[in-house]
Amino acid sequence: MIHRLITATLLAGLLAVTAGCNTMEGLGEDLQSLGGSVEGAASKNKNGE
């Protein structure tokens, strides 16, 4: 019984870590896109466009 509980806990932890990695990767891509947009707007503003 304890063996099943430990296995289930480890499996749930592994799934949580995997889901967290995907979420952080998506967050990184979103922040990179936002940074590019801000940089482009700043560049246009600097050049007087």
mmCIF file of the N, C-alpha and C atoms, coordinates in Angstrom:
data_MODEL
# 
_entry.id   MODEL 
# 
loop_
_atom_site.group_PDB 
_atom_site.id 
_atom_site.type_symbol 
_atom_site.label_atom_id 
_atom_site.label_alt_id 
_atom_site.label_comp_id 
_atom_site.label_asym_id 
_atom_site.label_entity_id 
_atom_site.label_seq_id 
_atom_site.pdbx_PDB_ins_code 
_atom_site.Cartn_x 
_atom_site.Cartn_y 
_atom_site.Cartn_z 
_atom_site.occupancy 
_atom_site.B_iso_or_equiv 
_atom_site.pdbx_formal_charge 
_atom_site.auth_seq_id 
_atom_site.auth_comp_id 
_atom_site.auth_asym_id 
_atom_site.auth_atom_id 
_atom_site.pdbx_PDB_model_num 
ATOM 1   N N  . MET A 1 1  ? 0.818  -1.198 0.000   1.00 0.00 ? 1  MET A N  1 
ATOM 2   C CA . MET A 1 1  ? 0.000  0.000  0.000   1.00 0.00 ? 1  MET A CA 1 
ATOM 3   C C  . MET A 1 1  ? 0.858  1.256  0.000   1.00 0.00 ? 1  MET A C  1 
ATOM 4   N N  . ILE A 1 2  ? 1.892  1.280  0.828   1.00 0.00 ? 2  ILE A N  1 
ATOM 5   C CA . ILE A 1 2  ? 2.765  2.450  0.884   1.00 0.00 ? 2  ILE A CA 1 
ATOM 6   C C  . ILE A 1 2  ? 3.532  2.594  -0.430  1.00 0.00 ? 2  ILE A C  1 
ATOM 7   N N  . HIS A 1 3  ? 3.880  1.456  -1.030  1.00 0.00 ? 3  HIS A N  1 
ATOM 8   C CA . HIS A 1 3  ? 4.592  1.491  -2.312  1.00 0.00 ? 3  HIS A CA 1 
ATOM 9   C C  . HIS A 1 3  ? 3.754  2.203  -3.374  1.00 0.00 ? 3  HIS A C  1 
ATOM 10  N N  . ARG A 1 4  ? 2.454  1.920  -3.412  1.00 0.00 ? 4  ARG A N  1 
ATOM 11  C CA . ARG A 1 4  ? 1.560  2.582  -4.379  1.00 0.00 ? 4  ARG A CA 1 
ATOM 12  C C  . ARG A 1 4  ? 1.445  4.077  -4.086  1.00 0.00 ? 4  ARG A C  1 
ATOM 13  N N  . LEU A 1 5  ? 1.381  4.424  -2.821  1.00 0.00 ? 5  LEU A N  1 
ATOM 14  C CA . LEU A 1 5  ? 1.278  5.835  -2.428  1.00 0.00 ? 5  LEU A CA 1 
ATOM 15  C C  . LEU A 1 5  ? 2.539  6.598  -2.847  1.00 0.00 ? 5  LEU A C  1 
ATOM 16  N N  . ILE A 1 6  ? 3.697  6.011  -2.619  1.00 0.00 ? 6  ILE A N  1 
ATOM 17  C CA . ILE A 1 6  ? 4.957  6.656  -3.014  1.00 0.00 ? 6  ILE A CA 1 
ATOM 18  C C  . ILE A 1 6  ? 5.032  6.790  -4.530  1.00 0.00 ? 6  ILE A C  1 
ATOM 19  N N  . THR A 1 7  ? 4.652  5.744  -5.237  1.00 0.00 ? 7  THR A N  1 
ATOM 20  C CA . THR A 1 7  ? 4.673  5.782  -6.707  1.00 0.00 ? 7  THR A CA 1 
ATOM 21  C C  . THR A 1 7  ? 3.722  6.850  -7.238  1.00 0.00 ? 7  THR A C  1 
ATOM 22  N N  . ALA A 1 8  ? 2.526  6.920  -6.684  1.00 0.00 ? 8  ALA A N  1 
ATOM 23  C CA . ALA A 1 8  ? 1.553  7.919  -7.124  1.00 0.00 ? 8  ALA A CA 1 
ATOM 24  C C  . ALA A 1 8  ? 2.053  9.332  -6.829  1.00 0.00 ? 8  ALA A C  1 
ATOM 25  N N  . THR A 1 9  ? 2.676  9.525  -5.675  1.00 0.00 ? 9  THR A N  1 
ATOM 26  C CA . THR A 1 9  ? 3.209  10.837 -5.313  1.00 0.00 ? 9  THR A CA 1 
ATOM 27  C C  . THR A 1 9  ? 4.334  11.253 -6.253  1.00 0.00 ? 9  THR A C  1 
ATOM 28  N N  . LEU A 1 10 ? 5.233  10.329 -6.537  1.00 0.00 ? 10 LEU A N  1 
ATOM 29  C CA . LEU A 1 10 ? 6.326  10.637 -7.460  1.00 0.00 ? 10 LEU A CA 1 
ATOM 30  C C  . LEU A 1 10 ? 5.818  10.929 -8.862  1.00 0.00 ? 10 LEU A C  1 
ATOM 31  N N  . LEU A 1 11 ? 4.833  10.185 -9.311  1.00 0.00 ? 11 LEU A N  1 
ATOM 32  C CA . LEU A 1 11 ? 4.247  10.419 -10.630 1.00 0.00 ? 11 LEU A CA 1 
ATOM 33  C C  . LEU A 1 11 ? 3.566  11.782 -10.695 1.00 0.00 ? 11 LEU A C  1 
ATOM 34  N N  . ALA A 1 12 ? 2.831  12.131 -9.655  1.00 0.00 ? 12 ALA A N  1 
ATOM 35  C CA . ALA A 1 12 ? 2.173  13.442 -9.614  1.00 0.00 ? 12 ALA A CA 1 
ATOM 36  C C  . ALA A 1 12 ? 3.209  14.557 -9.603  1.00 0.00 ? 12 ALA A C  1 
ATOM 37  N N  . GLY A 1 13 ? 4.297  14.372 -8.867  1.00 0.00 ? 13 GLY A N  1 
ATOM 38  C CA . GLY A 1 13 ? 5.368  15.368 -8.848  1.00 0.00 ? 13 GLY A CA 1 
ATOM 39  C C  . GLY A 1 13 ? 6.027  15.516 -10.206 1.00 0.00 ? 13 GLY A C  1 
ATOM 40  N N  . LEU A 1 14 ? 6.260  14.413 -10.875 1.00 0.00 ? 14 LEU A N  1 
ATOM 41  C CA . LEU A 1 14 ? 6.863  14.447 -12.209 1.00 0.00 ? 14 LEU A CA 1 
ATOM 42  C C  . LEU A 1 14 ? 5.957  15.178 -13.196 1.00 0.00 ? 14 LEU A C  1 
ATOM 43  N N  . LEU A 1 15 ? 4.671  14.916 -13.130 1.00 0.00 ? 15 LEU A N  1 
ATOM 44  C CA . LEU A 1 15 ? 3.726  15.602 -14.015 1.00 0.00 ? 15 LEU A CA 1 
ATOM 45  C C  . LEU A 1 15 ? 3.681  17.102 -13.727 1.00 0.00 ? 15 LEU A C  1 
ATOM 46  N N  . ALA A 1 16 ? 3.738  17.462 -12.453 1.00 0.00 ? 16 ALA A N  1 
ATOM 47  C CA . ALA A 1 16 ? 3.719  18.885 -12.087 1.00 0.00 ? 16 ALA A CA 1 
ATOM 48  C C  . ALA A 1 16 ? 4.965  19.593 -12.598 1.00 0.00 ? 16 ALA A C  1 
ATOM 49  N N  . VAL A 1 17 ? 6.117  18.945 -12.479 1.00 0.00 ? 17 VAL A N  1 
ATOM 50  C CA . VAL A 1 17 ? 7.365  19.550 -12.954 1.00 0.00 ? 17 VAL A CA 1 
ATOM 51  C C  . VAL A 1 17 ? 7.342  19.700 -14.466 1.00 0.00 ? 17 VAL A C  1 
ATOM 52  N N  . THR A 1 18 ? 6.860  18.680 -15.153 1.00 0.00 ? 18 THR A N  1 
ATOM 53  C CA . THR A 1 18 ? 6.784  18.741 -16.617 1.00 0.00 ? 18 THR A CA 1 
ATOM 54  C C  . THR A 1 18 ? 5.843  19.856 -17.067 1.00 0.00 ? 18 THR A C  1 
ATOM 55  N N  . ALA A 1 19 ? 4.707  19.974 -16.427 1.00 0.00 ? 19 ALA A N  1 
ATOM 56  C CA . ALA A 1 19 ? 3.758  21.033 -16.774 1.00 0.00 ? 19 ALA A CA 1 
ATOM 57  C C  . ALA A 1 19 ? 4.360  22.395 -16.459 1.00 0.00 ? 19 ALA A C  1 
ATOM 58  N N  . GLY A 1 20 ? 5.096  22.499 -15.374 1.00 0.00 ? 20 GLY A N  1 
ATOM 59  C CA . GLY A 1 20 ? 5.752  23.753 -15.005 1.00 0.00 ? 20 GLY A CA 1 
ATOM 60  C C  . GLY A 1 20 ? 6.781  24.177 -16.030 1.00 0.00 ? 20 GLY A C  1 
ATOM 61  N N  . CYS A 1 21 ? 7.519  23.226 -16.564 1.00 0.00 ? 21 CYS A N  1 
ATOM 62  C CA . CYS A 1 21 ? 8.524  23.552 -17.578 1.00 0.00 ? 21 CYS A CA 1 
ATOM 63  C C  . CYS A 1 21 ? 7.858  24.108 -18.831 1.00 0.00 ? 21 CYS A C  1 
ATOM 64  N N  . ASN A 1 22 ? 6.775  23.493 -19.244 1.00 0.00 ? 22 ASN A N  1 
ATOM 65  C CA . ASN A 1 22 ? 6.061  23.984 -20.420 1.00 0.00 ? 22 ASN A CA 1 
ATOM 66  C C  . ASN A 1 22 ? 5.511  25.380 -20.172 1.00 0.00 ? 22 ASN A C  1 
ATOM 67  N N  . THR A 1 23 ? 5.017  25.614 -18.985 1.00 0.00 ? 23 THR A N  1 
ATOM 68  C CA . THR A 1 23 ? 4.459  26.922 -18.658 1.00 0.00 ? 23 THR A CA 1 
ATOM 69  C C  . THR A 1 23 ? 5.554  27.980 -18.653 1.00 0.00 ? 23 THR A C  1 
ATOM 70  N N  . MET A 1 24 ? 6.696  27.670 -18.070 1.00 0.00 ? 24 MET A N  1 
ATOM 71  C CA . MET A 1 24 ? 7.796  28.630 -18.004 1.00 0.00 ? 24 MET A CA 1 
ATOM 72  C C  . MET A 1 24 ? 8.360  28.904 -19.395 1.00 0.00 ? 24 MET A C  1 
ATOM 73  N N  . GLU A 1 25 ? 8.398  27.897 -20.240 1.00 0.00 ? 25 GLU A N  1 
ATOM 74  C CA . GLU A 1 25 ? 8.866  28.102 -21.611 1.00 0.00 ? 25 GLU A CA 1 
ATOM 75  C C  . GLU A 1 25 ? 7.933  29.059 -22.338 1.00 0.00 ? 25 GLU A C  1 
ATOM 76  N N  . GLY A 1 26 ? 6.648  28.867 -22.182 1.00 0.00 ? 26 GLY A N  1 
ATOM 77  C CA . GLY A 1 26 ? 5.662  29.759 -22.812 1.00 0.00 ? 26 GLY A CA 1 
ATOM 78  C C  . GLY A 1 26 ? 5.767  31.168 -22.271 1.00 0.00 ? 26 GLY A C  1 
ATOM 79  N N  . LEU A 1 27 ? 5.984  31.290 -20.958 1.00 0.00 ? 27 LEU A N  1 
ATOM 80  C CA . LEU A 1 27 ? 6.145  32.605 -20.349 1.00 0.00 ? 27 LEU A CA 1 
ATOM 81  C C  . LEU A 1 27 ? 7.383  33.298 -20.905 1.00 0.00 ? 27 LEU A C  1 
ATOM 82  N N  . GLY A 1 28 ? 8.457  32.566 -21.061 1.00 0.00 ? 28 GLY A N  1 
ATOM 83  C CA . GLY A 1 28 ? 9.679  33.139 -21.625 1.00 0.00 ? 28 GLY A CA 1 
ATOM 84  C C  . GLY A 1 28 ? 9.470  33.642 -23.043 1.00 0.00 ? 28 GLY A C  1 
ATOM 85  N N  . GLU A 1 29 ? 8.752  32.882 -23.837 1.00 0.00 ? 29 GLU A N  1 
ATOM 86  C CA . GLU A 1 29 ? 8.471  33.309 -25.214 1.00 0.00 ? 29 GLU A CA 1 
ATOM 87  C C  . GLU A 1 29 ? 7.597  34.559 -25.232 1.00 0.00 ? 29 GLU A C  1 
ATOM 88  N N  . ASP A 1 30 ? 6.606  34.612 -24.341 1.00 0.00 ? 30 ASP A N  1 
ATOM 89  C CA . ASP A 1 30 ? 5.732  35.783 -24.269 1.00 0.00 ? 30 ASP A CA 1 
ATOM 90  C C  . ASP A 1 30 ? 6.513  37.029 -23.853 1.00 0.00 ? 30 ASP A C  1 
ATOM 91  N N  . LEU A 1 31 ? 7.395  36.869 -22.869 1.00 0.00 ? 31 LEU A N  1 
ATOM 92  C CA . LEU A 1 31 ? 8.195  38.012 -22.425 1.00 0.00 ? 31 LEU A CA 1 
ATOM 93  C C  . LEU A 1 31 ? 9.160  38.472 -23.510 1.00 0.00 ? 31 LEU A C  1 
ATOM 94  N N  . GLN A 1 32 ? 9.710  37.530 -24.261 1.00 0.00 ? 32 GLN A N  1 
ATOM 95  C CA . GLN A 1 32 ? 10.612 37.885 -25.354 1.00 0.00 ? 32 GLN A CA 1 
ATOM 96  C C  . GLN A 1 32 ? 9.847  38.666 -26.430 1.00 0.00 ? 32 GLN A C  1 
ATOM 97  N N  . SER A 1 33 ? 8.650  38.238 -26.746 1.00 0.00 ? 33 SER A N  1 
ATOM 98  C CA . SER A 1 33 ? 7.831  38.935 -27.725 1.00 0.00 ? 33 SER A CA 1 
ATOM 99  C C  . SER A 1 33 ? 7.476  40.339 -27.239 1.00 0.00 ? 33 SER A C  1 
ATOM 100 N N  . LEU A 1 34 ? 7.115  40.449 -25.972 1.00 0.00 ? 34 LEU A N  1 
ATOM 101 C CA . LEU A 1 34 ? 6.794  41.749 -25.385 1.00 0.00 ? 34 LEU A CA 1 
ATOM 102 C C  . LEU A 1 34 ? 8.001  42.671 -25.431 1.00 0.00 ? 34 LEU A C  1 
ATOM 103 N N  . GLY A 1 35 ? 9.173  42.137 -25.116 1.00 0.00 ? 35 GLY A N  1 
ATOM 104 C CA . GLY A 1 35 ? 10.398 42.934 -25.171 1.00 0.00 ? 35 GLY A CA 1 
ATOM 105 C C  . GLY A 1 35 ? 10.680 43.457 -26.566 1.00 0.00 ? 35 GLY A C  1 
ATOM 106 N N  . GLY A 1 36 ? 10.441 42.625 -27.578 1.00 0.00 ? 36 GLY A N  1 
ATOM 107 C CA . GLY A 1 36 ? 10.641 43.066 -28.959 1.00 0.00 ? 36 GLY A CA 1 
ATOM 108 C C  . GLY A 1 36 ? 9.673  44.168 -29.341 1.00 0.00 ? 36 GLY A C  1 
ATOM 109 N N  . SER A 1 37 ? 8.449  44.081 -28.868 1.00 0.00 ? 37 SER A N  1 
ATOM 110 C CA . SER A 1 37 ? 7.456  45.118 -29.155 1.00 0.00 ? 37 SER A CA 1 
ATOM 111 C C  . SER A 1 37 ? 7.836  46.439 -28.497 1.00 0.00 ? 37 SER A C  1 
ATOM 112 N N  . VAL A 1 38 ? 8.270  46.370 -27.249 1.00 0.00 ? 38 VAL A N  1 
ATOM 113 C CA . VAL A 1 38 ? 8.680  47.579 -26.536 1.00 0.00 ? 38 VAL A CA 1 
ATOM 114 C C  . VAL A 1 38 ? 9.902  48.192 -27.202 1.00 0.00 ? 38 VAL A C  1 
ATOM 115 N N  . GLU A 1 39 ? 10.839 47.354 -27.593 1.00 0.00 ? 39 GLU A N  1 
ATOM 116 C CA . GLU A 1 39 ? 12.046 47.850 -28.262 1.00 0.00 ? 39 GLU A CA 1 
ATOM 117 C C  . GLU A 1 39 ? 11.703 48.543 -29.585 1.00 0.00 ? 39 GLU A C  1 
ATOM 118 N N  . GLY A 1 40 ? 10.783 47.945 -30.341 1.00 0.00 ? 40 GLY A N  1 
ATOM 119 C CA . GLY A 1 40 ? 10.369 48.548 -31.599 1.00 0.00 ? 40 GLY A CA 1 
ATOM 120 C C  . GLY A 1 40 ? 9.675  49.884 -31.394 1.00 0.00 ? 40 GLY A C  1 
ATOM 121 N N  . ALA A 1 41 ? 8.816  49.974 -30.387 1.00 0.00 ? 41 ALA A N  1 
ATOM 122 C CA . ALA A 1 41 ? 8.119  51.224 -30.097 1.00 0.00 ? 41 ALA A CA 1 
ATOM 123 C C  . ALA A 1 41 ? 9.100  52.296 -29.638 1.00 0.00 ? 41 ALA A C  1 
ATOM 124 N N  . ALA A 1 42 ? 10.068 51.905 -28.832 1.00 0.00 ? 42 ALA A N  1 
ATOM 125 C CA . ALA A 1 42 ? 11.065 52.864 -28.359 1.00 0.00 ? 42 ALA A CA 1 
ATOM 126 C C  . ALA A 1 42 ? 11.923 53.371 -29.514 1.00 0.00 ? 42 ALA A C  1 
ATOM 127 N N  . SER A 1 43 ? 12.255 52.467 -30.422 1.00 0.00 ? 43 SER A N  1 
ATOM 128 C CA . SER A 1 43 ? 13.063 52.843 -31.574 1.00 0.00 ? 43 SER A CA 1 
ATOM 129 C C  . SER A 1 43 ? 12.299 53.833 -32.470 1.00 0.00 ? 43 SER A C  1 
ATOM 130 N N  . LYS A 1 44 ? 11.021 53.580 -32.692 1.00 0.00 ? 44 LYS A N  1 
ATOM 131 C CA . LYS A 1 44 ? 10.196 54.493 -33.506 1.00 0.00 ? 44 LYS A CA 1 
ATOM 132 C C  . LYS A 1 44 ? 10.087 55.856 -32.828 1.00 0.00 ? 44 LYS A C  1 
ATOM 133 N N  . ASN A 1 45 ? 9.902  55.849 -31.523 1.00 0.00 ? 45 ASN A N  1 
ATOM 134 C CA . ASN A 1 45 ? 9.769  57.096 -30.777 1.00 0.00 ? 45 ASN A CA 1 
ATOM 135 C C  . ASN A 1 45 ? 11.075 57.893 -30.803 1.00 0.00 ? 45 ASN A C  1 
ATOM 136 N N  . LYS A 1 46 ? 12.200 57.201 -30.735 1.00 0.00 ? 46 LYS A N  1 
ATOM 137 C CA . LYS A 1 46 ? 13.507 57.840 -30.745 1.00 0.00 ? 46 LYS A CA 1 
ATOM 138 C C  . LYS A 1 46 ? 13.769 58.494 -32.113 1.00 0.00 ? 46 LYS A C  1 
ATOM 139 N N  . ASN A 1 47 ? 13.333 57.840 -33.169 1.00 0.00 ? 47 ASN A N  1 
ATOM 140 C CA . ASN A 1 47 ? 13.570 58.351 -34.521 1.00 0.00 ? 47 ASN A CA 1 
ATOM 141 C C  . ASN A 1 47 ? 12.529 59.380 -34.945 1.00 0.00 ? 47 ASN A C  1 
ATOM 142 N N  . GLY A 1 48 ? 11.548 59.639 -34.095 1.00 0.00 ? 48 GLY A N  1 
ATOM 143 C CA . GLY A 1 48 ? 10.538 60.654 -34.405 1.00 0.00 ? 48 GLY A CA 1 
ATOM 144 C C  . GLY A 1 48 ? 9.492  60.209 -35.397 1.00 0.00 ? 48 GLY A C  1 
ATOM 145 N N  . GLU A 1 49 ? 9.289  58.939 -35.520 1.00 0.00 ? 49 GLU A N  1 
ATOM 146 C CA . GLU A 1 49 ? 8.287  58.418 -36.474 1.00 0.00 ? 49 GLU A CA 1 
ATOM 147 C C  . GLU A 1 49 ? 6.913  58.453 -35.896 1.00 0.00 ? 49 GLU A C  1 
# 
